[in-house]
């Protein structure tokens, strides 16, 4: 264990007003420097956050556009398949399947601005794809009704002959 010896001053130390004021001014100056360093660090942090948000925004627009084009292409390809041509529920199933894809894509955003943008883009993509699916389903339904009408007309015509 270290040997600690108490120090006893041989003279009376009394701080002067000048010394106290000097110490107070030095403390104030040190505090201002520390506050300025904190403000500078905050400024750099804000700049980094803004940069990350800009980069993420750019990436979200790019990948969102690619996703929408891919979904439109997929719908056109799958709706043309013979097994889906006369299926009145194909559009509903397709929209249910892509909901997870859209959720996964939108969940990848990291910044607050990115999350807000992803939610907005996701809703927009869903709406545009839904419009295409609804129009395609309506065209398929019309073709089906038209085909049934032609068949009924042919049967009635054959029955009258």
C-alpha positions as CSV (number, residue, x, y, z in Angstrom):
1,X,0.0,0.0,0.0
2,X,1.4,3.4,-0.9
3,X,2.6,5.7,1.8
4,X,0.5,8.9,1.6
5,X,1.7,11.9,3.4
6,X,-0.5,14.8,4.2
7,X,0.8,18.1,3.0
8,X,0.5,21.0,5.3
9,X,1.0,24.5,3.9
10,X,3.3,26.8,5.9
11,X,1.6,29.9,4.7
12,X,-1.9,31.0,4.5
13,X,-3.2,30.8,0.8
14,X,-5.9,33.3,0.1
15,X,-7.1,33.7,-3.4
16,X,-7.3,37.3,-4.6
17,X,-10.3,38.7,-6.5
18,X,-8.0,39.0,-9.6
19,X,-7.2,35.3,-9.4
20,X,-10.8,34.3,-9.0
21,X,-11.8,36.5,-11.9
22,X,-9.0,35.1,-14.1
23,X,-10.1,31.5,-13.2
24,X,-13.7,32.4,-14.0
25,X,-12.8,33.9,-17.3
26,X,-10.6,30.9,-18.2
27,X,-13.5,28.6,-17.3
28,X,-15.9,30.7,-19.4
29,X,-13.5,30.6,-22.4
30,X,-13.1,26.9,-22.0
31,X,-16.9,26.5,-21.9
32,X,-17.3,28.5,-25.1
33,X,-14.6,26.5,-26.8
34,X,-16.4,23.2,-25.8
35,X,-19.8,24.6,-26.9
36,X,-18.3,25.5,-30.3
37,X,-16.7,22.1,-30.7
38,X,-20.1,20.6,-29.9
39,X,-21.8,22.8,-32.4
40,X,-19.2,21.9,-35.0
41,X,-19.7,18.2,-34.4
42,X,-23.5,18.6,-34.6
43,X,-23.1,20.5,-37.9
44,X,-20.9,17.7,-39.3
45,X,-23.4,15.1,-38.1
46,X,-26.3,17.0,-39.7
47,X,-24.4,17.2,-43.0
48,X,-23.8,13.5,-42.9
49,X,-27.4,12.8,-42.2
50,X,-28.5,15.0,-45.1
51,X,-26.1,13.3,-47.4
52,X,-27.3,9.8,-46.3
53,X,-30.9,10.9,-46.9
54,X,-30.1,12.2,-50.4
55,X,-28.3,9.0,-51.3
56,X,-31.1,6.9,-49.9
57,X,-33.7,9.0,-51.7
58,X,-31.9,8.6,-55.0
59,X,-31.6,4.8,-54.5
60,X,-35.3,4.6,-53.5
61,X,-36.4,6.4,-56.7
62,X,-34.2,4.1,-58.8
63,X,-35.2,0.8,-57.2
64,X,-38.8,1.9,-56.9
65,X,-39.0,2.6,-60.7
66,X,-37.3,-0.7,-61.4
67,X,-39.7,-2.5,-59.1
68,X,-42.8,-1.0,-60.7
69,X,-41.6,-1.8,-64.2
70,X,-40.8,-5.4,-63.1
71,X,-44.2,-5.8,-61.6
72,X,-46.0,-4.4,-64.7
73,X,-44.0,-6.8,-66.9
74,X,-44.7,-9.7,-64.6
75,X,-48.4,-9.0,-64.6
76,X,-48.5,-8.8,-68.4
77,X,-46.5,-12.0,-68.8
78,X,-48.5,-14.0,-66.2
79,X,-51.9,-12.7,-67.3
80,X,-51.3,-13.9,-70.8
81,X,-50.8,-17.5,-69.6
82,X,-53.7,-19.8,-70.7
83,X,-54.5,-20.9,-67.1
84,X,-54.9,-17.2,-66.0
85,X,-56.8,-15.9,-69.0
86,X,-60.3,-17.0,-67.7
87,X,-59.5,-16.8,-64.0
88,X,-61.7,-14.1,-62.5
89,X,-59.5,-14.1,-59.3
90,X,-56.1,-13.8,-60.9
91,X,-55.9,-10.1,-60.4
92,X,-56.7,-10.4,-56.7
93,X,-54.1,-13.1,-56.2
94,X,-51.5,-11.1,-58.1
95,X,-52.0,-8.0,-55.9
96,X,-51.9,-10.2,-52.8
97,X,-48.6,-11.7,-53.9
98,X,-46.9,-8.4,-54.7
99,X,-48.0,-6.8,-51.4
100,X,-45.1,-8.6,-49.6
101,X,-42.7,-7.6,-52.3
102,X,-43.6,-4.0,-51.9
103,X,-43.5,-4.2,-48.1
104,X,-40.0,-5.8,-48.3
105,X,-38.8,-3.1,-50.6
106,X,-40.2,-0.3,-48.5
107,X,-38.8,-1.8,-45.3
108,X,-35.2,-1.3,-46.5
109,X,-35.3,2.4,-45.9
110,X,-33.0,3.6,-43.0
111,X,-33.4,7.4,-42.6
112,X,-36.5,9.1,-41.5
113,X,-36.8,10.9,-44.8
114,X,-36.2,7.6,-46.6
115,X,-38.9,5.8,-44.7
116,X,-41.4,8.5,-45.4
117,X,-40.5,8.5,-49.1
118,X,-40.6,4.7,-49.3
119,X,-44.1,4.7,-47.8
120,X,-45.2,7.3,-50.3
121,X,-43.6,5.5,-53.3
122,X,-44.9,2.2,-52.2
123,X,-48.5,3.5,-52.1
124,X,-48.0,5.1,-55.5
125,X,-46.6,1.9,-57.1
126,X,-49.3,-0.2,-55.6
127,X,-51.9,2.2,-57.0
128,X,-50.5,2.2,-60.5
129,X,-50.0,-1.5,-60.6
130,X,-53.6,-2.0,-59.2
131,X,-54.9,0.2,-62.0
132,X,-53.1,-1.9,-64.6
133,X,-54.3,-5.1,-63.0
134,X,-57.9,-3.9,-62.7
135,X,-57.9,-2.8,-66.4
136,X,-56.4,-6.1,-67.4
137,X,-58.9,-8.1,-65.3
138,X,-61.7,-6.1,-66.9
139,X,-60.4,-6.8,-70.4
140,X,-60.1,-10.5,-69.5
141,X,-63.7,-10.5,-68.0
142,X,-65.0,-8.8,-71.1
143,X,-63.3,-11.3,-73.4
144,X,-64.7,-14.1,-71.3
145,X,-68.3,-12.6,-71.5
146,X,-67.9,-12.0,-75.2
147,X,-66.7,-15.6,-75.8
148,X,-69.7,-16.9,-73.7
149,X,-72.1,-14.7,-75.7
150,X,-70.7,-16.0,-79.0
151,X,-71.0,-19.6,-77.8
152,X,-74.6,-18.9,-76.6
153,X,-75.5,-17.2,-79.9
154,X,-74.0,-20.2,-81.9
155,X,-76.0,-22.7,-79.7
156,X,-79.2,-20.8,-80.2
157,X,-78.6,-20.5,-83.9
158,X,-77.9,-24.2,-84.1
159,X,-81.1,-24.9,-82.1
160,X,-83.3,-22.9,-84.4
161,X,-81.9,-24.5,-87.6
